[in-house]
Amino acid sequence: MGKKQSAGDTTRQATAPEVKKLHSESAALKEAVADLILEKPIAQKSMLGPSH
């Protein structure tokens, strides 16, 4: 028995509605990250210095 099982934690299969909700949330998060990256690049050349 693993540590999680002995601590009383259990594992279960996700239901179809839960999976659909997670897929939807994942897609929304990916879109938000893409928008942020396009809006303001994380590493701008001016921040990297002259050697880059």
C-alpha positions as CSV (number, residue, x, y, z in Angstrom):
1,M,0.0,0.0,0.0
2,G,1.4,3.4,-1.0
3,K,1.7,6.5,1.2
4,K,-1.4,8.1,-0.3
5,Q,-3.6,5.0,0.2
6,S,-2.4,4.6,3.8
7,A,-3.2,8.3,4.4
8,G,-6.8,7.6,3.4
9,D,-6.6,9.3,-0.1
10,T,-8.4,7.5,-2.9
11,T,-8.3,7.6,-6.6
12,R,-11.3,7.6,-8.8
13,Q,-12.1,7.9,-12.5
14,A,-13.4,11.3,-13.7
15,T,-16.9,11.5,-15.0
16,A,-17.6,12.5,-18.6
17,P,-18.9,16.0,-17.5
18,E,-15.8,16.5,-15.4
19,V,-13.6,15.6,-18.3
20,K,-15.4,18.0,-20.6
21,K,-15.1,20.8,-18.0
22,L,-11.4,20.2,-17.6
23,H,-10.9,20.2,-21.4
24,S,-12.8,23.5,-21.6
25,E,-10.8,25.0,-18.8
26,S,-7.5,23.8,-20.3
27,A,-8.4,25.4,-23.7
28,A,-9.3,28.7,-22.0
29,L,-6.0,28.7,-20.1
30,K,-4.0,28.0,-23.2
31,E,-5.8,30.8,-25.0
32,A,-5.1,33.2,-22.1
33,V,-1.4,32.3,-22.0
34,A,-1.2,32.7,-25.8
35,D,-2.8,36.2,-25.6
36,L,-0.4,37.2,-22.8
37,I,2.6,36.0,-24.8
38,L,1.5,37.9,-27.9
39,E,0.8,41.0,-25.8
40,K,4.1,41.2,-24.0
41,P,7.0,38.9,-24.8
42,I,8.5,37.4,-21.6
43,A,12.2,38.0,-22.6
44,Q,12.6,41.1,-24.6
45,K,15.9,41.7,-26.4
46,S,16.5,44.9,-24.5
47,M,16.3,43.0,-21.2
48,L,18.8,40.4,-22.3
49,G,21.7,42.8,-22.8
50,P,24.1,43.4,-25.7
51,S,25.7,40.0,-25.8
52,H,22.4,38.3,-26.8
